[in-house]
Amino acid sequence: MIHPSSVVSENAVIGNNVHIGPFCYIGDNVEIGDDCKFLSHVVVKGHTKIGNNNEFFQFCSIGEDCQDKKYAGEETFLEIGNDNVFRESCTIHRGTIQDQCLTKIGNRNLCMVNTHLAHDCMVGDDNILANNATVAGHVHIGDFVILGGMTAVHQFCHIGSHAFTGGGAIVLRDIPPYVMFSGMKNVPQGTNSEGLKRRGFSPEQIRNVKNAYKVIYRQGHTLEEATEILEKLSDTQTELRVMVEFLSSANRGIAR
């Protein structure tokens, strides 16, 4: 169903059972999968491909040109997976040629009111971005990450799977998987144990993650030494492999 007040380009590809409410705009190069909902006043532009069963609340701006002064109108892209929810006033920008020309969002993510995902962000699955979370360009976010309200993430940072940031956190360096982070001083605050319980991690696995945290933050090791220790532990403690992979590829230094 397309409301008569909405403008939908004849060149846009619209799937089955798509609901486009009043005062929406769907541009020329947009591709929308099945069962999506655009409640009202939603703008979708650029080369934007949206999967199935996504819901966009009022005043979302999806696939807009990036806020980068180097951007000069090049052909860039946005891809969104399936089963995501974007609440009121979310903004998501396409990529730039300085990266992969692509912003990409996975599946089953919840972006709450007024969240922003800038150009070239890579976002995995099952993440929650609380109200007013702001993510700068080129940021990579894993799976099952929670960004508390008003979190601000600096460009090029990586946030590992199952990490958690408290409200108002200022993220200037990479956050390893499983780590809880809060405040404005880049100080880690332990592991996201409660989140791991909810996701079915066993008590033994959670203890292993806590011990890995101590190796990184409490025992005086350099990052290289800690990575080497965890690499050996990950041979039998497979839940640590994601942490080893993250530490080996951290590009801004980790929050310590």
N, C-alpha and C positions, 0 to 999 in steps of 0.2 A: 504494500500500500504506500503510495506517495501522496502526501498532502498537496493540494493545489497551490498553496502558497510557496512551496519549495521549488528551487531551480536545480534540475538534474540534467547534466549534459547528455545529449544523445549519443556521445562517444563513450560514456561511462559504461562499465560492465556491471550489471546488478544481478545478484543471485536470486534464488527462490525464497519466497516468504520473507522478504526484507521490508521492514517498516521504516519509512522516512517521514517524520512528523513535520509540523509547521515550521516554515522559515529556515529550512536547511539549504545548504549549497553543496552540490557534488560536482566536482570539476571533470575536465575532459579525460584525463589519464588515470582515473580512479577505477579500481576493480574491487568489488565487494562480494564476499561469499554469501552463503545461505544463512537465513535466520538472524541476520543482524538487525539491531534497532538503533535508530537515530531519533532521540525523543523530540528535540526541537532546537532551532538556532545552532545547529552543528555545521561547521565548515570543514570540508574534506577537499584538499587540493593536491596538485603535483602528481608525480608518479607514485601513487600510493596503492598498495595491495593489502586488502583486509581479508582475513580468513572468515571462518564460520562462527556464528553465535556470539558475536561481540556486541556490547551495549555501550552507547555513547549518550551521556546526559547533556543537558542544555549548555550551550555556549562552549563546547569543546572546539578547539582549532587543531586539526589533524593534517599533517603533511604540508605545513607551511614552509616557505623559505626560511633558512636558518638566520640567526642573529650573529652572523660572522661577517666582518667587513671585507674579508677576502672573497666572499661569495659573489659571483658575477653572472648569475643566471644559468649556470651549468645544469645539465640534466642529472638529477640526483633522485634518490629513491627512499621510500619508507615501506617496510613490511611489518605487518601485525598478524600474529597467529590466531588461535581460536580461543573462545570462551573467556575473553578479557572483559573487564568492566572499567570504564572511564567515567568518573563522576564529573560534577559540574566544573566547567572552565579549565579542563585539562588542556595542555598545549604540548604537541609533539612535532618536532621539526625533522625535515629530511636531512640526508647526509651531505658531505662535501667531497670535492675531488681531492682534497688534501688527505683524506682517509680512504675508505672503500666506497664512497658515494652512497652509503647506505646507513640508515638507522633501522634497527631491527628489534622487535619485541616478540617474545615467545607466547606461551599459552597460560591461561588461567591466572593472569595478573590482575590485581586490583589497584588502580590509581585513584586515590581519593581527591577531594575537592582541591582545585587550583594547583595540582602537581604539574611539573614541567620536566620533559625529557628533551634535551638539546640534541643538536646534530651529531650523528655518528655514534650515538649510544647503542650498546648491545646489551639487551636485557633478556634473561633466561625465563624460566617458568615459575609460577606459583609465588611470585613476589607481592609484597604489599608496600605501597608508597602512601604514607598517611598525609593528611591535609598539609598543603603548602610545601611538601618536599620538592626540592629543586636540584636537578642533576645537570651538570654542565656537559660540554661537548666531549666526545671520545671516551666516556666512562663505560666500563664494563661491569655488569651486575650479574651474579650467578643465579642460582635457584633458591627459593625459600628464604630470600632476604627480606627483612622488614626495616624500612626507613621510617623512623618516628616523625611526627609532625614537625615542620619547620627545619628538617635536616637539609643542609646545603653541602653538596658534593663538588669538590674542585675538579676541573677538567683533567682528563687522562687518568683519574684514579680507577682502581679496580676494587670491587667489593666481592669477597668470596661467598660461596653458598652457605646458607644458614646463619649468616652474620646478622647483627641487630644493632641499630643505632637508636639512642634515646632522643627524645624531643629536643629540638634546637641544636643538635650536634653539627659541628663544623668539621667536615672530613677533608683533610689536606693531603693525606697519604693513603696507601692501600690498606684495606682491612682484610685480614686473613679469614678463611672460612671458620665458622662457629663462634667467632669473637663478638662480644658485646662491647659497644663503644658509645661514649656519651661526652658531652661537654664541648668546650672550645679549645682545649689544650692538647688534643690528639692523645688522650690517655685511655687505653683499653680498660674495660671494666669486667674482666672475666669471660666466661663462655656462655653461650646462649642455651643453657641446659634445659630450661623449661620448653623452649621451642623444639629441642631435640626429642624430649619426651613425647610431645604431641605428635611428632612425625615418626614415632615407632622405634627410635634408637633404644637399644638395651641399656641397662645400668652399666654393664661392662664397657660398652662403646662410649658412653658418656664419661666414665672414668678415664678412658684412654684419651679422649679429647681434652679433658681437664689436665691430664699429665702432659700432653703435648703443649698446652698453653704455658705450663710452668717451664718447660724446656725453652720456649721462645722468650718468655717475659720475666722469669723469676730466678733463673740459674746462672745469669751472667754470660751466656753464650753470645757470640756474634751471630748474625743472621745465617752466615754460611755454616757455622758449626751446628746451629740448631737444625738447619735443613738437613744436614748430613745425619744427625741423630734420628730425626723423624723419618728419614728415608729408610733407615734400617728397621725401625719399628713398624713401618707400613707394610713390610713383608708379611707380617702376621696380623696387623691391625689395619684392615683394609680401609676403614673409615678415615684414616689419616692420609690416604693417597691424594685426596683432593687438596689437602693442606700443603703437602709437599709440592704438588704441581703449581699451586698458587705462589708459594714462597720462591720457587725456582724462576718464576716469570714476573715477579713484582717489578714494576717499572718506575715507581715513584718512591721506593722505600716503603716499609710498612709502618703503621702507627705503632709506636713503642713508647 
